Amino acid sequence: MTHRLAILDDYQDVAHGFADFTALEAEGVTVTSYREPFTSRDALVSALADTTMVIAMRERTAFPREVFEKLPSLELLVTTGMANAAIDVAAAAEHGVTVCGTPGSPTAAPELTWALLLAIARHLPAEESSLRAGTWQSTVGFELAGKTLGIVGLGKIGRRVAAYGQAFGMDVVAWSQNLTAEAAKEAGARLVSKEELFTVADVATLHLRLSPRSENTVGEAELRLLGPEGILVNTARGPLVDQEALVRALNEGWIRGAALDVFDQEPLQAGHPLLAAPNTLLSPHLGYVTQESYRQFYGGALENITAWLAGSPIRTLTA
């Protein structure tokens, strides 16, 4: 059987540099890489009409039930990482599509979190711009030592961020719905209520998985508790925060600022209100965009495809 592989959302056109997909082409597989995001669900379905295998980069392209219904040729869907909230795994199984995941870097996202935190604390983007424009020192930053770091979600990423906070001399507090005092203590943090976290934190950083339960975890109440000197950092998922409330918080001065790598819609569209909001540091979802991470993502995807073609799928995901 002739197979067609689509590599989706290869924004930087680098997939072939991190895995040898020519080996598949030598076996008769047609490989097509798409750099631009699809403008609609219909455009996605049209492009993948005859495709049998797809590599999806994280949650850039959604695969709900209605997409599987319209792609009868699709047999294998590989997502980078071992979880993808944008894929209806149950619907995939019902339509005979095998879904597989890949390894990923445990350090890429927490490192970016800390990069954003340091950059917004010392106003680095503004200072760099003003320096290039001929101005020397235009802002006054703040130090992290002695401040309180509030971590919402103390999983693998949150625990690493907690360790960074300790290394910088910060008091670390944490909250999530199922977090225990013992688990928090093991990570070097102190368990508090959500209300207390946003009240005492100088910096609140989000590291929850997105789900119906976690959506809008941070709303007007939490932002007002964070207060006029507080910083919000979000490198997890945009919908964890009520975007309308966040825009108001920034424009009306409820909080000092926000460093954001994720948004309610991605790519962020021209005219989005966050682009005009003051005291923001914005990056285009770079949490997993590293050489090390891409080697694991694309290399793992190639391993998955090779194993599936051989009749022995690996790292399969189930609902």
N, C-alpha and C positions, 0 to 999 in steps of 0.2 A: 504493500500500500504506500502511496506517495503522501508524505506529510508536509504540512505547511506550518511553520513556527512564526508567531508574531511576538516581538519583544516590544512591549508597550512603554510609553513615557520615558524613553531613553533621552532625556532632555539634553544631556551634554554629548550625546553620540559617542559613548564610551563603552557600551556593553561588550563589543568585540575585543576591546583592549583588556578586559578583565576575565574573559573566558574564551576558549578556542572553539567558537561555534562553527569554524570551517570543518571541524571533524564531522559535524552533523551534515553539512552540505556535501561532504564526500560520500555520505551514505544516502544521498538523494533527497535530503530534507531542504526545502526552500525556506530560507530565513529572511524575514523582513523586520527591520527596526523602525519604530515610529518615534520621532523626536517630539512632535507637538501633541498636546492633549486633544482629545476628541471634543468637539464643540457641543455634541448632543449624543444621546443614547442611540439614536438612529444612525448617526455617523459611525459610531463604534460598531454596531451590528453590520452595517454595510461593508466596512473595512475588513471585518473578520468573517465574512460570509462563508468562505471556503477554508478557514483556518482550523487545523486540528489540535494545535498546541499553542499555548499562550504563556508568556512570562509577564506577570504583573509586578510593577515596582511599588511595593508597599500599598498604600490605599489611594494612589493617585487616580485609578480608574475603578469605578464600582461595578460589581457583577451581582446584581440582584436577580431574583427569579425570572423576571421578564426578559432579561438578556439571555439567560440559558435557554429559555423557550424559543428564542429566535436564532439560536446558533446550533443547529442540529449536527453540524460537522465537528464541533468542539469535543475533544476527548480528554485533554489534559490541561489543567490550569495550575501553573506554578506561581506561588506568591513568594516574594522575598520576605524572610522572617517566618516565624512559626505561628503567627496569628495575623488575621486580616479581617477587621470588622466590616470592610466593604464587600466581602464575598459572602453570599448566601450558600454556605457549605452544604446545608441540607438540600437545597434546590439543585445544587450541582450533582449530588449523589442521585437524586431522583431522575436526572437527565443523563445519567451515565458518564458524568465527567469526574475524573479523578483529580483531587486537589492535593497538592504537595507544598511543603514549606522548605525553607533553607536555614542554615545557621546565620548568625548575625553578630555584629560586634557588641560586646557588653559595655564598651567605654565611649563609643562615639557620642551618644545622646547626653550622658552626664557631663562629658567634657565641654560640649557646646553650651549646656546649661550654665556652666561656670564661666565660660567665655562671655556670654551675654551679661551675666551678673556683674562681672568685673568691668565690662565695657560701659554699662549704664551707670554703675556707681561712680566712675571717673569721667563720664561724659566723653568717652573717646571718639565716637563718630563726630560730634559737634566740634571737638577740639581739633581733630584732624582736618575737617573742612575749613575751619577758621584759620588754621596754620597755613594751609595752601592758599587762602585768600589774603594772607599777609598779616593776620592778627596773632599776637602772642599771648596765650592764656586769657580765656574769656569766661571760664566757669570755675566753680569750686565743687569738687567731688566729696565723697565721704568714704571712710574706711569700714571694712567689714569686721575687723577685730572688735570684739566686745558687743557686737550687734546680735540680734536674735534671728535665726533662720527657721522659718516655718515650712515644713515639708508635708504636702498633701499627697499621700500615697507613698508608703515606705517599702516598695518592692525592690527589684534588682537595681533599677536606676536610682530610686530614691535613697537607697542605702549608700550608694557611691557618693551621691551628692551630700549626704549627711557626713561622710568621712571627709569630703573636701571642706565642709563647713567647720568641722572640728580642727582641721589643719590650719584654717585661717583664724582660729580663736573665737569662733562664734558659739553662742548657746543654741543648741538645736532642739526644736520641738517638732512633733509630728502628729498627724491625725489621718485616719481613714476609717471607714465604717467597721471594718473587722480587725483593725490593729489592736494588739494587746500591749499592755505595759511591758511585759517581758520581751516581746519582739522589738519594741522601740528601744528598750535599754540595750539589747544586744547590738543594735545599730548605732549606739551612741547618742540616742535621742531620748526625749522625755515625752510620754504620751499626754496629750491635752485634748480638750474638746475642740470642735471646729471653731466655735465662737472665740475660745481663748486663743487659739492659734492666730486668727486674724487680728485679734486685739493686741497681742504682744509682739508679733513678728515685725521686724524691720523689712524683711524680705520674705515673701510667700512664694514658693515655687511648686508647680503642679506636676505630679508624676503618676496619675491614675490612668487606667485603661478606660477608654470611652465605652459606655454602655447606657442603656436607658436609665439606669439607676444613677450613673455619675454625670449625666448631661446637666449642664448649668449648676454644677457644684458650687461655683463662685458666681454670686449675683450681687445685687445692690447691697444687701445687708452685709455681706462679707467685705465688699470693697469699702464701704463706709467704716467698718471696723478696722480695716487696714490703715486707714487714716491718711492725713495729708503728708506724712513723711514715709509712707510705706511704698515698697516696690513689689509689683507682681511680675513673676517670670513664668512663662508657659512654653514648654518645649514638648508637651504631651499631645494634646488634641485641642483644636480650637473650640469645639462645642462644650468643653468642660466649663467654659466661661460664658455667661450671658453677654454677648457681644454689644448689644445696645446699652446695657448698664456700664460696660467697660468704656465705651466711647464717651458716655456722659461723665464717668468718673475722671477721665483724662481731661476732658474739656472744661469741667467745672471744678477741678482741683481736689477731688475727694482723695486722690492718691498722688504720690510724688511722680510716679511713672510706671511704665510697663515695658518689659523686654519679651518679645513674642516671636516664636519660630513657627507657630501654627495658627490657623485661622478657620473661621466658619465655612469659607469657600476657598478652594485652592485649585489652580493658582489664584492669587489675590487679584481681583479685577480692578481696572482703572476706575477711580471714583469711589472706591470703598472708603467709608468714613475713617477707618483707622489710619489711612495714608495721610490724612490731614490733621490727625489728633496730635496734640503737643506731648512732649516728654515721652516719646516712644523710641524704642530700638527694635526694628523689624528685620527679620531674616527669612528667606524663602524656604522654610522647612528643610534646614540643613542638618538636622539632628543625626541622620544616618548617612549623610553624604560625605564619606571619607574613602580613601583608597582601600583601607583595610576592610571596611564594611562591604564595599562593592565587590572585592575579591571573594568574600564569603557568599554574598548574594548571588552573583552571576556564576561563580564557580559551583555553588550548590545547586543552582537551577540547571546547569548543564549535567551535573550528576543525576539529578532527578529525571531529566528527560532520557538520558542514556539508560537508566535503570528501568524506566517505564517502557521504553522501546524493547528492552530485553525481556519484558513480561514480569518484572519483579519491582514494583514501585516502592520507593523509600520515602520516609518522612511524610506519610499521608496524613491529611487532616480530616477529622470527622466532626460533625455537629455536636 
